[in-house]
Amino acid sequence: MFQDKEMVNDYLAGLNASLTGYANIIAQTNNSELRQTLIQLRNQDESRQRTLYSYALQKGHYKPAAQASEEVVQQLKTQLINEMQNN
């Protein structure tokens, strides 16, 4: 029988895989109505993922990585902005 932690982690893994799938499909969908429907479904899964992530964090089922320093965050932002401007 599954324990709470196993069920939460399994559901989170499924949601994460679903979000990856949505990203790939949305990027390749030409029909605007279908694209909007997929975006809505993705947004619902993102909301579920965030809720479940918060639950897992609260229950101690998930241990996040240490937070990056403000300097590292700013460096990454700068790199991303530069890459976007160069494309």
Summary of the structure (lengths in Angstrom):
residues: 87
radius of gyration: 17.0
end to end distance: 50.5
largest distance: 52.2
contacts: 190
relative contact order: 0.12
helix: 80%
strand: 0%
